Amino acid sequence: MTENFNDKVVLITGGASGLGEACAQAFAAGGGRVAVADVSSEAVAGVVDRIEAQGGQAIGVTCDVTDSSAVEGMVKRVVDTWGRLDVGVNSAGIVTPITPVAETEEGDFDRLMAVNVKGVWLSMRGQIRQMLEQGGGSIVNMASALSIRVHPGSAFYVASKFAVAGLTRTAAVEYAQSGIRINAICPGNIKTPMFEKAVTDPETIAALQGLHPMNRLGKPEEVAAAVMWLASDAASFTTGSLLTADGGWTAT
Ligand SMILES: NC(=O)c1ccc[n+]([C@@H]2O[C@H](COP(=O)([O-])OP(=O)(O)OC[C@H]3O[C@@H](n4cnc5c(N)ncnc54)[C@H](O)[C@@H]3O)[C@@H](O)[C@H]2O)c1
């Protein structure tokens, strides 16, 4: 990785799997001190062990991003450990099964919105409060190509990712003069545990792959590279952007 994150303190929600884990590995390889936060404590410990085994610096924080006091505790733990917070990456997210709107259920809506929208809001709020105190920082939220396009059967997920785009852009404008840059990354379909659990039959995988002009799924490290650029000083004039990493999908 070209960007140098030496001594930068990076907090990643959903850091124990998929895109969050790829970001954790990439920032640690770039010299960052990485807090891996996730609801799954066992998976958190595994990622921390792997980072440390490669000579990186990491701590694990067990946190449910839908719980405001847990999120406050997460940011506090990072600041108690390393004294500051330079980068927040908000990747915790879930999907619900493909369902047309007429057949959707209230419980699924509440669960999805709680993690994908409230979780991003709470995490961002905690990160911004700390960044205001220390005089700056950078946040990257995990949005989606489905912050720009729609997908039949995914109304809740699409709504949640449009909301992430709205939260990102509004907050970016609010804090543009406070030294805090806030952006979102919009991945296409990426081969992560989430994707592999949600989509199993070869025909559907081929159809989803075909949505991308590159005619392949993305790799988690391809998203992590774009997140690192957004988080880095190289992106110093970039805030409120929705950067795609989608093999050209949203260009179609
Ligand atoms: N994989 C894709 O194709 C894709 C595409 C676009 C956007 N995204 C988004 O990227 C993000 C990461 O997805 P992924 O594919 O890496 O999924 P993943 O399931 O591999 O990882 C998500 C992580 O979030 C954690 N998590 C879930 N609920 C949580 C909660 N309440 N509190 C804290 N952590 C919680 C999970 O434990 C898991 O470790 C999500 O926001 C997803 O919507 C994924």
The ligand as an SDF file (V2000), in Angstrom:
LIG
                    3D

 44 48  0  0  0  0  0  0  0  0999 V2000
  -20.0410   -7.6490    0.1220 N   0  0  0  0  0  0  0  0  0  0  0  0
  -20.6250   -6.8210   -0.7350 C   0  0  0  0  0  0  0  0  0  0  0  0
  -20.8910   -7.1920   -1.8910 O   0  0  0  0  0  0  0  0  0  0  0  0
  -20.9490   -5.4070   -0.3230 C   0  0  0  0  0  0  0  0  0  0  0  0
  -21.2430   -4.4980   -1.3380 C   0  0  0  0  0  0  0  0  0  0  0  0
  -21.5460   -3.1830   -0.9940 C   0  0  0  0  0  0  0  0  0  0  0  0
  -21.5610   -2.8100    0.3270 C   0  0  0  0  0  0  0  0  0  0  0  0
  -21.2900   -3.7140    1.2910 N   0  0  0  0  0  0  0  0  0  0  0  0
  -21.3280   -3.2420    2.6680 C   0  0  0  0  0  0  0  0  0  0  0  0
  -20.0620   -3.4230    3.2600 O   0  0  0  0  0  0  0  0  0  0  0  0
  -20.2020   -3.6330    4.6560 C   0  0  0  0  0  0  0  0  0  0  0  0
  -19.4770   -4.9020    5.0430 C   0  0  0  0  0  0  0  0  0  0  0  0
  -20.0590   -5.9940    4.3540 O   0  0  0  0  0  0  0  0  0  0  0  0
  -19.2940   -7.3710    4.1870 P   0  0  0  0  0  0  0  0  0  0  0  0
  -19.6460   -7.9060    2.8630 O   0  0  0  0  0  0  0  0  0  0  0  0
  -17.8790   -7.2070    4.5950 O   0  0  0  0  0  0  0  0  0  0  0  0
  -20.1140   -8.2540    5.2600 O   0  0  0  0  0  0  0  0  0  0  0  0
  -19.6140   -9.2660    6.3890 P   0  0  0  0  0  0  0  0  0  0  0  0
  -20.8620   -9.9430    6.8730 O   0  0  0  0  0  0  0  0  0  0  0  0
  -18.5060  -10.1010    5.8830 O   0  0  0  0  0  0  0  0  0  0  0  0
  -19.0600   -8.2940    7.5250 O   0  0  0  0  0  0  0  0  0  0  0  0
  -19.9190   -7.4700    8.2600 C   0  0  0  0  0  0  0  0  0  0  0  0
  -19.4470   -7.4090    9.7070 C   0  0  0  0  0  0  0  0  0  0  0  0
  -20.3380   -6.5350   10.4120 O   0  0  0  0  0  0  0  0  0  0  0  0
  -20.5440   -7.1030   11.6890 C   0  0  0  0  0  0  0  0  0  0  0  0
  -21.7860   -6.6260   12.2740 N   0  0  0  0  0  0  0  0  0  0  0  0
  -23.0650   -6.9470   11.9360 C   0  0  0  0  0  0  0  0  0  0  0  0
  -23.9290   -6.3710   12.7600 N   0  0  0  0  0  0  0  0  0  0  0  0
  -23.2000   -5.6400   13.6550 C   0  0  0  0  0  0  0  0  0  0  0  0
  -23.5280   -4.8330   14.7740 C   0  0  0  0  0  0  0  0  0  0  0  0
  -24.8010   -4.6510   15.1520 N   0  0  0  0  0  0  0  0  0  0  0  0
  -22.5180   -4.2300   15.4580 N   0  0  0  0  0  0  0  0  0  0  0  0
  -21.2290   -4.4170   15.0890 C   0  0  0  0  0  0  0  0  0  0  0  0
  -20.8520   -5.1990   14.0610 N   0  0  0  0  0  0  0  0  0  0  0  0
  -21.8340   -5.8020   13.3520 C   0  0  0  0  0  0  0  0  0  0  0  0
  -20.5840   -8.6010   11.4510 C   0  0  0  0  0  0  0  0  0  0  0  0
  -20.3560   -9.3290   12.6630 O   0  0  0  0  0  0  0  0  0  0  0  0
  -19.4910   -8.7750   10.4170 C   0  0  0  0  0  0  0  0  0  0  0  0
  -18.2440   -9.0410   11.0400 O   0  0  0  0  0  0  0  0  0  0  0  0
  -21.7000   -3.6670    4.9400 C   0  0  0  0  0  0  0  0  0  0  0  0
  -22.1040   -2.3910    5.3790 O   0  0  0  0  0  0  0  0  0  0  0  0
  -22.2840   -3.9890    3.5790 C   0  0  0  0  0  0  0  0  0  0  0  0
  -23.5980   -3.5170    3.4710 O   0  0  0  0  0  0  0  0  0  0  0  0
  -20.9740   -5.0070    1.0020 C   0  0  0  0  0  0  0  0  0  0  0  0
  1  2  1  0
  2  3  2  0
  2  4  1  0
  4  5  1  0
  4 44  2  0
  5  6  2  0
  6  7  1  0
  7  8  2  0
  8  9  1  0
  8 44  1  0
  9 10  1  0
  9 42  1  0
 10 11  1  0
 11 12  1  0
 11 40  1  0
 12 13  1  0
 13 14  1  0
 14 15  2  0
 14 16  1  0
 14 17  1  0
 17 18  1  0
 18 19  2  0
 18 20  1  0
 18 21  1  0
 21 22  1  0
 22 23  1  0
 23 24  1  0
 23 38  1  0
 24 25  1  0
 25 26  1  0
 25 36  1  0
 26 27  1  0
 26 35  1  0
 27 28  2  0
 28 29  1  0
 29 30  1  0
 29 35  2  0
 30 31  1  0
 30 32  2  0
 32 33  1  0
 33 34  2  0
 34 35  1  0
 36 37  1  0
 36 38  1  0
 38 39  1  0
 40 41  1  0
 40 42  1  0
 42 43  1  0
M  CHG  2   8   1  16  -1
M  END
$$$$
